[in-house]
Amino acid sequence: ANTTLRNNGSYAVYARDGAKVSAAGTKMLANVYGGVLAHSTTATTTTAVVSDSIISGGSEGVWAYTEFAGATAQVFVTRSTIENATNALHSETTGVGSALVSVSNSMITKSNNGWYQSGAGSVIETSGNNHIRGNTTNAGTLTLVGLQ
């Protein structure tokens, strides 16, 4: 919480194979690969929660990625800014497992892809209350879910 993670040679936060992490009030700046990766290579659930944070620079803003049947990777983002990344919101599978990126009350801007969704079982969902503007393009589907 309330930490600056800057100029790392990888991700600011890398959660793998069942890890559960939270970042609140954190600045993730100019990390080579980006902000947060939730990665499952086994039949586990890996979860990252990001709130009130800034992610700027690098390849990925937030990325949920699975490559194993029964694996689940999920990233939840709220009240945060993701900018200047190759893929701001990225959800991907190799056709197995499930990957979820869920975002609400956030700004996604100045990135190559505002969102990048790929592979069976991958979802990027928005509550519809985000500012997703000023990105070059988007890839895949953004799923609208209602506020609850």
C-alpha positions, 0 to 999 in steps of 0.5 A, spaced: 500 500 500 502 507 498 508 504 495 512 507 488 514 501 484 519 504 478 523 502 473 523 494 475 526 489 469 519 486 469 512 487 472 511 491 478 507 486 481 507 478 478 502 474 482 503 466 480 499 460 481 494 461 486 497 467 489 492 473 492 495 480 492 492 487 493 495 493 491 492 500 494 494 507 493 500 504 489 504 508 483 507 503 478 511 507 473 516 505 467 516 498 469 519 494 463 513 489 462 508 493 466 504 493 472 500 487 474 500 480 471 496 474 474 498 468 471 496 461 472 500 455 469 496 450 474 489 448 476 489 454 481 486 461 482 490 467 482 488 473 484 490 481 483 486 487 486 488 494 484 485 500 487 486 507 487 493 506 483 497 509 477 500 504 472 504 508 467 508 505 461 511 498 460 508 492 455 502 491 460 497 495 464 494 489 467 494 482 465 490 476 466 493 470 463 492 462 463 495 456 459 493 450 463 486 447 463 482 448 470 487 455 471 484 461 473 487 468 473 483 474 475 485 482 476 480 487 479 481 494 478 477 500 481 479 507 482 485 507 478 489 510 472 492 506 467 496 509 461 501 509 456 502 501 455 502 497 449 495 493 452 492 497 458 487 491 460 489 485 457 485 478 458 488 472 455 488 464 455 491 459 450 484 456 449 484 453 456 483 455 463 479 462 464 482 469 465 478 475 467 480 483 468 474 487 471 475 494 471 470 500 474 471 507 476 477 508 472 481 511 467 484 507 461 488 512 456 494 513 452 495 506 450 496 502 444 490 498 446 485 500 451 483 493 451 486 486 448 482 480 449 484 473 446 482 466 447 477 462 449 475 463 456 478 470 457 473 476 459 474 483 460 469 486 463 467 494 465 461 496 469 460 502 464 463 507 469 470 508 466 473 513 462 476 509 456 479 514 451 485 516 447 487 509 446 490 508 439 485 501 438 482 496 441 482 488 440 477 483 442 471 484 446 469 489 452 463 486 456 459 490 459 456 488 466 451 492 470 453 495 477 451 492 483 
